[in-house]
């Protein structure tokens, strides 16, 4: 269960500033107060030079749509470990289609599933690309990890939305990190496990470790949007160059961009190496 808690804490911590791309503004606010666990404020989004206000009804400790998918998958797998890809599709459609129980922002992969389902009901053939490059492919990994299922189980579910093999390589990388002894140096573990990324290990991952200045790293190697090829090295950089769970979440939020969705993996990895503050337990949503 702790895997789920770490990930959801990381996600909820950053939702108040998710998809704000004005890093100087975020840094200005971070110098005055913690950016963690805030509700999205339209007035703040309006100040930003670039931002997308996607969660107007979110409250403190709510999670992004990807965080919700992790929670839904966890609950489904906890009660039925034979839950398969068709069940996953049905679960998402019940949430996202008109009249569904989810009332928040629906990302492109969810809209595509709904469009395909509606087209099928009308006997219209529609085929949409689902090789998603956002981070939703990690939702099955986190949920499966929380209930003790394997990488293969996670990958079978993930292929509902993506067939990009970088996810499977990243699962192996994450598994190697999470199976390491917590008494070992975090930096050593992160350096030793990078080979699990195989061909996807690039100069961005090397720089994630070697470049300690976050501004320089982002300027020269990555951006802060949703794309997995940039988000994964940025996640590694954040976890490698911070020394506590709170510091990792704080840096992730202050960076901006797709911070809440990155936060799922930042929280997962940071929690392995550093116990979350006891006060953070109050932010775990309970239904």
DRENDO-1510 file (C-alpha; in Angstrom, 1 decimal, always signed):
<recs>
REC; n; res; u; v; w
REC; 1; UNK; +0.0; +0.0; +0.0 .
REC; 2; UNK; +2.9; +2.4; +0.7 .
REC; 3; UNK; +3.7; +2.5; -3.0 .
REC; 4; UNK; +0.2; +3.9; -3.7 .
REC; 5; UNK; +0.5; +6.4; -0.9 .
REC; 6; UNK; +3.8; +7.7; -2.0 .
REC; 7; UNK; +2.6; +8.1; -5.6 .
REC; 8; UNK; -0.7; +9.8; -4.7 .
REC; 9; UNK; +1.0; +12.2; -2.2 .
REC; 10; UNK; +3.4; +13.2; -5.0 .
REC; 11; UNK; +0.4; +13.8; -7.4 .
REC; 12; UNK; -1.8; +15.7; -4.9 .
REC; 13; UNK; +1.1; +17.8; -3.7 .
REC; 14; UNK; +1.5; +19.5; -7.1 .
REC; 15; UNK; -2.0; +19.7; -8.4 .
REC; 16; UNK; -2.5; +23.3; -7.3 .
REC; 17; UNK; +0.2; +24.4; -9.8 .
REC; 18; UNK; -0.2; +21.7; -12.4 .
REC; 19; UNK; +0.3; +22.9; -16.1 .
REC; 20; UNK; +1.7; +26.3; -15.1 .
REC; 21; UNK; +4.7; +26.9; -17.4 .
REC; 22; UNK; +5.8; +30.2; -15.9 .
REC; 23; UNK; +8.8; +29.0; -13.9 .
REC; 24; UNK; +9.9; +32.5; -12.7 .
REC; 25; UNK; +6.5; +33.1; -11.3 .
REC; 26; UNK; +6.5; +29.8; -9.5 .
REC; 27; UNK; +10.0; +30.4; -8.1 .
REC; 28; UNK; +8.9; +33.8; -6.9 .
REC; 29; UNK; +6.0; +32.2; -4.9 .
REC; 30; UNK; +8.1; +29.3; -3.7 .
REC; 31; UNK; +10.5; +31.7; -2.1 .
REC; 32; UNK; +7.6; +33.0; +0.1 .
REC; 33; UNK; +5.7; +29.8; +0.9 .
REC; 34; UNK; +5.4; +26.1; +0.3 .
REC; 35; UNK; +3.7; +25.3; -3.0 .
REC; 36; UNK; +2.7; +21.9; -1.8 .
REC; 37; UNK; -1.0; +20.8; -1.3 .
REC; 38; UNK; -2.9; +23.8; -2.7 .
REC; 39; UNK; -6.1; +23.9; -4.6 .
REC; 40; UNK; -5.8; +25.4; -8.1 .
REC; 41; UNK; -6.5; +29.2; -8.0 .
REC; 42; UNK; -7.7; +30.7; -11.2 .
REC; 43; UNK; -6.3; +34.1; -10.2 .
REC; 44; UNK; -2.8; +32.6; -10.0 .
REC; 45; UNK; -3.2; +30.8; -13.3 .
REC; 46; UNK; -4.3; +34.1; -14.9 .
REC; 47; UNK; -1.0; +35.7; -13.7 .
REC; 48; UNK; +1.1; +33.1; -15.5 .
REC; 49; UNK; +2.5; +33.8; -18.9 .
REC; 50; UNK; +1.6; +30.3; -20.0 .
REC; 51; UNK; -0.7; +28.0; -18.1 .
REC; 52; UNK; -3.7; +25.7; -18.5 .
REC; 53; UNK; -6.4; +25.8; -15.8 .
REC; 54; UNK; -7.7; +22.2; -16.1 .
REC; 55; UNK; -9.0; +21.5; -12.6 .
REC; 56; UNK; -11.2; +24.4; -11.5 .
REC; 57; UNK; -13.2; +22.3; -9.1 .
REC; 58; UNK; -10.2; +20.6; -7.4 .
REC; 59; UNK; -9.7; +20.9; -3.7 .
REC; 60; UNK; -6.6; +20.4; -1.5 .
REC; 61; UNK; -5.5; +16.7; -1.6 .
REC; 62; UNK; -7.4; +16.0; -4.8 .
REC; 63; UNK; -5.4; +14.3; -7.6 .
REC; 64; UNK; -5.1; +14.7; -11.4 .
REC; 65; UNK; -7.0; +12.4; -13.7 .
REC; 66; UNK; -3.9; +10.1; -13.9 .
REC; 67; UNK; -3.9; +10.0; -10.1 .
REC; 68; UNK; -7.6; +9.0; -10.2 .
REC; 69; UNK; -6.8; +6.2; -12.7 .
REC; 70; UNK; -4.1; +4.9; -10.3 .
REC; 71; UNK; -6.7; +4.8; -7.5 .
REC; 72; UNK; -9.4; +3.1; -9.6 .
REC; 73; UNK; -6.9; +0.5; -10.9 .
REC; 74; UNK; -5.7; -0.2; -7.4 .
REC; 75; UNK; -9.2; -0.8; -6.1 .
REC; 76; UNK; -10.1; -3.0; -9.1 .
REC; 77; UNK; -6.9; -5.1; -8.8 .
REC; 78; UNK; -7.2; -5.3; -5.1 .
REC; 79; UNK; -10.5; -7.1; -5.4 .
REC; 80; UNK; -9.8; -9.0; -8.7 .
REC; 81; UNK; -6.3; -9.8; -9.8 .
REC; 82; UNK; -7.6; -11.2; -13.0 .
REC; 83; UNK; -8.8; -7.7; -14.0 .
REC; 84; UNK; -7.7; -7.4; -17.7 .
REC; 85; UNK; -7.4; -4.9; -20.5 .
REC; 86; UNK; -11.1; -5.1; -21.5 .
REC; 87; UNK; -12.0; -4.5; -17.8 .
REC; 88; UNK; -9.7; -1.5; -17.9 .
REC; 89; UNK; -11.4; -0.1; -20.9 .
REC; 90; UNK; -14.8; -0.6; -19.4 .
REC; 91; UNK; -13.6; +1.1; -16.2 .
REC; 92; UNK; -12.4; +4.1; -18.0 .
REC; 93; UNK; -15.5; +4.4; -20.2 .
REC; 94; UNK; -17.7; +4.3; -17.1 .
REC; 95; UNK; -15.8; +7.2; -15.7 .
REC; 96; UNK; -15.3; +9.3; -18.8 .
REC; 97; UNK; -18.2; +8.9; -21.2 .
REC; 98; UNK; -21.3; +11.2; -20.9 .
REC; 99; UNK; -23.1; +10.5; -17.7 .
REC; 100; UNK; -19.9; +8.9; -16.2 .
REC; 101; UNK; -19.0; +9.3; -12.5 .
REC; 102; UNK; -15.8; +11.3; -13.2 .
REC; 103; UNK; -16.4; +15.1; -13.4 .
REC; 104; UNK; -12.9; +16.4; -13.8 .
REC; 105; UNK; -10.6; +17.0; -16.8 .
REC; 106; UNK; -10.3; +14.1; -19.3 .
REC; 107; UNK; -7.0; +13.8; -21.2 .
REC; 108; UNK; -6.7; +12.9; -24.9 .
REC; 109; UNK; -6.4; +9.1; -24.3 .
REC; 110; UNK; -9.7; +9.1; -22.4 .
REC; 111; UNK; -11.5; +11.2; -25.1 .
REC; 112; UNK; -10.2; +8.8; -27.7 .
REC; 113; UNK; -11.7; +5.8; -25.9 .
REC; 114; UNK; -15.0; +7.6; -25.6 .
REC; 115; UNK; -15.1; +8.6; -29.2 .
REC; 116; UNK; -14.3; +5.0; -30.3 .
REC; 117; UNK; -17.1; +3.7; -28.0 .
REC; 118; UNK; -19.6; +6.2; -29.3 .
REC; 119; UNK; -18.7; +5.4; -32.9 .
REC; 120; UNK; -19.1; +1.7; -32.2 .
REC; 121; UNK; -22.6; +2.2; -30.8 .
REC; 122; UNK; -23.5; +4.1; -34.0 .
REC; 123; UNK; -21.8; +1.4; -36.1 .
REC; 124; UNK; -19.3; +3.8; -37.4 .
REC; 125; UNK; -15.7; +2.7; -37.8 .
REC; 126; UNK; -13.2; +4.9; -36.1 .
REC; 127; UNK; -9.6; +4.0; -35.4 .
REC; 128; UNK; -7.6; +6.4; -33.3 .
REC; 129; UNK; -3.9; +6.3; -32.4 .
REC; 130; UNK; -3.3; +5.2; -28.7 .
REC; 131; UNK; +0.5; +5.3; -28.6 .
REC; 132; UNK; +0.4; +7.9; -25.9 .
REC; 133; UNK; +3.5; +9.8; -25.0 .
REC; 134; UNK; +2.1; +11.2; -21.7 .
REC; 135; UNK; +2.7; +9.4; -18.4 .
REC; 136; UNK; -0.6; +7.5; -18.1 .
REC; 137; UNK; +1.2; +4.3; -19.0 .
REC; 138; UNK; +2.7; +4.3; -15.5 .
REC; 139; UNK; -0.7; +4.1; -13.8 .
REC; 140; UNK; -0.9; +0.3; -14.3 .
REC; 141; UNK; +2.6; -0.1; -13.0 .
REC; 142; UNK; +1.9; +1.8; -9.8 .
REC; 143; UNK; -1.4; +0.0; -9.1 .
REC; 144; UNK; +0.1; -3.4; -9.9 .
REC; 145; UNK; +3.1; -2.7; -7.6 .
REC; 146; UNK; +0.7; -1.7; -4.8 .
REC; 147; UNK; -1.1; -5.1; -5.0 .
REC; 148; UNK; +1.9; -7.3; -5.7 .
REC; 149; UNK; +1.4; -8.0; -9.4 .
REC; 150; UNK; +4.2; -8.1; -11.9 .
REC; 151; UNK; +5.7; -5.9; -14.6 .
REC; 152; UNK; +4.0; -8.2; -17.2 .
REC; 153; UNK; +0.6; -7.7; -15.6 .
REC; 154; UNK; +1.2; -3.9; -15.7 .
REC; 155; UNK; +2.3; -4.0; -19.3 .
REC; 156; UNK; -0.7; -6.0; -20.4 .
REC; 157; UNK; -3.0; -3.3; -18.9 .
REC; 158; UNK; -0.9; -0.4; -20.2 .
REC; 159; UNK; -1.2; -1.5; -23.8 .
REC; 160; UNK; -4.8; -0.3; -23.8 .
REC; 161; UNK; -3.4; +3.2; -24.2 .
REC; 162; UNK; +0.1; +2.8; -25.4 .
REC; 163; UNK; +2.4; +0.3; -27.2 .
REC; 164; UNK; +5.6; +2.3; -26.7 .
REC; 165; UNK; +8.2; -0.1; -25.3 .
REC; 166; UNK; +9.9; +2.7; -23.4 .
REC; 167; UNK; +7.3; +2.0; -20.7 .
REC; 168; UNK; +8.3; -1.6; -20.3 .
REC; 169; UNK; +11.9; -0.6; -20.0 .
REC; 170; UNK; +11.0; +2.1; -17.5 .
REC; 171; UNK; +9.1; -0.5; -15.5 .
REC; 172; UNK; +12.3; -2.6; -15.2 .
REC; 173; UNK; +14.2; +0.5; -14.2 .
REC; 174; UNK; +11.6; +1.4; -11.5 .
REC; 175; UNK; +11.5; -2.2; -10.2 .
REC; 176; UNK; +15.3; -2.3; -9.9 .
REC; 177; UNK; +15.2; +1.0; -7.8 .
REC; 178; UNK; +12.3; -0.1; -5.6 .
REC; 179; UNK; +13.9; -3.5; -4.9 .
REC; 180; UNK; +17.2; -1.8; -3.7 .
REC; 181; UNK; +18.1; -1.7; -0.1 .
REC; 182; UNK; +16.9; +1.6; +1.5 .
REC; 183; UNK; +20.2; +1.7; +3.4 .
REC; 184; UNK; +22.2; +2.1; +0.2 .
REC; 185; UNK; +23.1; +5.5; -1.1 .
REC; 186; UNK; +20.3; +6.9; -3.3 .
REC; 187; UNK; +22.7; +8.4; -5.7 .
REC; 188; UNK; +24.6; +5.1; -6.2 .
REC; 189; UNK; +21.3; +3.2; -6.7 .
REC; 190; UNK; +20.1; +5.6; -9.3 .
REC; 191; UNK; +23.4; +5.5; -11.1 .
REC; 192; UNK; +23.6; +1.7; -11.1 .
REC; 193; UNK; +20.1; +1.1; -12.3 .
REC; 194; UNK; +20.0; +3.3; -15.4 .
REC; 195; UNK; +21.1; +0.4; -17.6 .
REC; 196; UNK; +17.7; -1.1; -17.3 .
REC; 197; UNK; +16.4; +1.7; -19.6 .
REC; 198; UNK; +18.5; +0.0; -22.4 .
REC; 199; UNK; +18.4; +1.9; -25.7 .
REC; 200; UNK; +16.2; +4.6; -24.1 .
REC; 201; UNK; +19.1; +5.7; -21.9 .
REC; 202; UNK; +20.1; +8.9; -23.5 .
REC; 203; UNK; +22.3; +12.0; -22.9 .
REC; 204; UNK; +19.3; +13.4; -21.1 .
REC; 205; UNK; +19.5; +10.7; -18.4 .
REC; 206; UNK; +23.2; +11.2; -18.1 .
REC; 207; UNK; +22.7; +15.0; -17.7 .
REC; 208; UNK; +19.9; +14.4; -15.2 .
REC; 209; UNK; +22.6; +13.2; -12.8 .
REC; 210; UNK; +25.6; +15.2; -13.9 .
REC; 211; UNK; +24.0; +18.6; -14.1 .
REC; 212; UNK; +23.0; +19.7; -10.7 .
REC; 213; UNK; +21.6; +23.1; -11.7 .
REC; 214; UNK; +17.9; +22.5; -12.5 .
REC; 215; UNK; +17.5; +25.6; -14.6 .
REC; 216; UNK; +20.5; +24.6; -16.7 .
REC; 217; UNK; +19.3; +21.0; -17.0 .
REC; 218; UNK; +15.8; +22.1; -18.2 .
REC; 219; UNK; +17.2; +24.8; -20.5 .
REC; 220; UNK; +19.7; +22.4; -22.2 .
REC; 221; UNK; +18.1; +19.0; -22.1 .
REC; 222; UNK; +14.4; +18.8; -21.4 .
REC; 223; UNK; +11.1; +20.7; -21.2 .
REC; 224; UNK; +8.5; +20.5; -18.5 .
REC; 225; UNK; +5.6; +19.3; -20.5 .
REC; 226; UNK; +4.0; +15.8; -20.5 .
REC; 227; UNK; +6.2; +14.0; -23.0 .
REC; 228; UNK; +7.7; +10.8; -21.5 .
REC; 229; UNK; +11.1; +11.4; -23.2 .
REC; 230; UNK; +11.5; +14.6; -21.2 .
REC; 231; UNK; +9.5; +13.8; -18.1 .
REC; 232; UNK; +11.4; +10.7; -17.1 .
REC; 233; UNK; +14.9; +12.3; -17.1 .
REC; 234; UNK; +13.4; +15.2; -15.2 .
REC; 235; UNK; +12.0; +12.9; -12.6 .
REC; 236; UNK; +15.4; +11.3; -12.2 .
REC; 237; UNK; +17.0; +14.7; -11.8 .
REC; 238; UNK; +14.5; +15.7; -9.1 .
REC; 239; UNK; +14.9; +12.6; -7.0 .
REC; 240; UNK; +18.7; +12.5; -7.5 .
REC; 241; UNK; +19.4; +16.1; -6.4 .
REC; 242; UNK; +17.0; +16.3; -3.4 .
REC; 243; UNK; +17.6; +15.0; +0.0 .
REC; 244; UNK; +14.1; +14.4; +1.4 .
REC; 245; UNK; +10.6; +13.4; +0.3 .
REC; 246; UNK; +9.3; +17.0; +0.9 .
REC; 247; UNK; +12.2; +18.6; -1.0 .
REC; 248; UNK; +11.6; +16.3; -4.0 .
REC; 249; UNK; +7.9; +17.2; -4.1 .
REC; 250; UNK; +8.7; +20.9; -3.6 .
REC; 251; UNK; +11.3; +21.0; -6.5 .
REC; 252; UNK; +8.9; +19.1; -8.7 .
REC; 253; UNK; +6.1; +21.6; -8.1 .
REC; 254; UNK; +8.3; +24.7; -8.5 .
REC; 255; UNK; +9.5; +23.4; -11.9 .
REC; 256; UNK; +5.9; +23.6; -13.2 .
REC; 257; UNK; +4.5; +22.0; -16.3 .
REC; 258; UNK; +3.1; +18.5; -15.9 .
REC; 259; UNK; +4.1; +18.5; -12.2 .
REC; 260; UNK; +1.2; +16.6; -10.8 .
REC; 261; UNK; +1.6; +13.7; -13.2 .
REC; 262; UNK; +5.4; +13.7; -12.8 .
REC; 263; UNK; +4.6; +13.7; -9.1 .
REC; 264; UNK; +3.3; +10.2; -9.2 .
REC; 265; UNK; +6.7; +8.8; -10.0 .
REC; 266; UNK; +8.6; +11.5; -8.0 .
REC; 267; UNK; +6.6; +10.5; -4.9 .
REC; 268; UNK; +7.0; +6.8; -5.7 .
REC; 269; UNK; +10.8; +7.0; -5.9 .
REC; 270; UNK; +11.3; +9.6; -3.2 .
REC; 271; UNK; +9.2; +7.6; -0.8 .
REC; 272; UNK; +11.5; +4.6; -1.3 .
REC; 273; UNK; +14.5; +6.6; -0.2 .
REC; 274; UNK; +13.0; +9.0; +2.3 .
REC; 275; UNK; +10.1; +8.5; +4.6 .
REC; 276; UNK; +7.4; +11.2; +4.0 .
REC; 277; UNK; +6.8; +13.6; +6.9 .
REC; 278; UNK; +4.2; +12.3; +9.3 .
REC; 279; UNK; +2.2; +15.5; +8.7 .
REC; 280; UNK; +1.6; +14.5; +5.1 .
REC; 281; UNK; -0.7; +11.7; +6.1 .
REC; 282; UNK; -3.4; +14.3; +6.5 .
REC; 283; UNK; -3.3; +14.8; +2.7 .
REC; 284; UNK; -4.1; +11.2; +1.8 .
REC; 285; UNK; -7.6; +11.2; +0.5 .
REC; 286; UNK; -10.0; +8.9; +2.2 .
REC; 287; UNK; -13.3; +7.8; +0.6 .
</recs>
